[in-house]
Amino acid sequence: MGLELLSTIIVVWGAIILFGTVFKLDFYWETERIQHSRKWFGEKRAAVLHSSVGILMIVLGLWVILG
């Protein structure tokens, strides 16, 4: 039960990261941490990095839940 709950939280968190990155939503894309990575990597690479992290979280969370 505890692992499934944690995995569900990870899936939701990954979806928020992916959604916030793809649509460049202010509540996510304009935070200090994201602005820092955009400064370091550039707008496009930061978007790819954060989208990849979101997808990875979703996949790993679903793998644990379904698996």
Phi, psi and omega in degrees: 000315182294320180292322178294322178295315178298318179296322177296318177298319179296319178297315180296316179298317177298321178294321177295317178299312181296313180297315179296325180284313183296318183263004178050049181288137185301321183298340179248307190290336183260011177287160183299318181297317180289320177299324178296315179291327176294324178293319182287314189257344187093159185301310185291314181293324177295320178297318178295317180299310183290324175296319179296319178297316178299315179296317179299317179297318179297314182296313181294320178298315178293325179298319179290318182295314185273343188262000000 
